[in-house]
Amino acid sequence: MHGLVNRAIERFTCDTYDEKFWYDVCARAGLGACALEAMLIFDSTVTERVLGALARELGKDRDEVLEDIGTFLVSARASGGLRRLLRFSGTDFVDFLHSLDDLPARARLAVPDLMLPQLELHEHAAHCYSLSVRAADGGHDRYGHVMLGLLRAMADDYGTLAMLEHKGARGTEEVIGITLLEAAFAEGRAFDLGAGAR
């Protein structure tokens, strides 16, 4: 598992709760060190132990925690770079959805050894879609709920009212149902692709 995944869990925990809470999670997970280096590759069991410990400390289901992390990845103040990358994918939420198939390849341009889930959007009818989320390289890591949280945050970011539902898993594939109720339900968050550039 790429260290960036573990680092995202660490940042979510520290920013949403505090560092002491993170230390408690690490202790419960049996980790000697609490700082997970972003550019190292870890055995996936480390990630699973951390997620399990975090869920137990919070008294939440693991899937709820993953969805919260997905939302955090877009909405946190420190996540401006990721938000810009995602918003660059389309002028509205529908454009964004159609760009998701290319997201893992675009991420690898920045971080070549980062293996994101394979994403495939299916359009079933007007305003009705499903997103297939397959574990990278046929692995068993399930991050459909992270994508669910990310999609909820991006719909809010674009000002779109959407109904999103995790439809379950079959083998290495998870499915998210997406129904667009109103494309311009609210004013989206301000977005400037060149933010911070001079």
Sequence and secondary structure as in RCSB ss.txt:
>XXXX:A:sequence
MHGLVNRAIERFTCDTYDEKFWYDVCARAGLGACALEAMLIFDSTVTERVLGALARELGKDRDEVLEDIGTFLVS
ARASGGLRRLLRFSGTDFVDFLHSLDDLPARARLAVPDLMLPQLELHEHAAHCYSLSVRAADGGHDRYGHVMLGL
LRAMADDYGTLAMLEHKGARGTEEVIGITLLEAAFAEGRAFDLGAGAR
>XXXX:A:secstr
 BHHHHHHHHHHHHHHS HHHHHHHHHHHT S S   TTSB  HHHHHHHHHHHHHHHT  HHHHHHHHHHHHHH
SGGGHHHHHHHHTT SSHHHHHHHGGGHHHHHHHHSTT    EEEEEEEETTEEEEEEE GGG     HHHHHHH
HHHHHHHHT EEEEEEEEEETTEEEEEEEEEETTSS      TTTT  
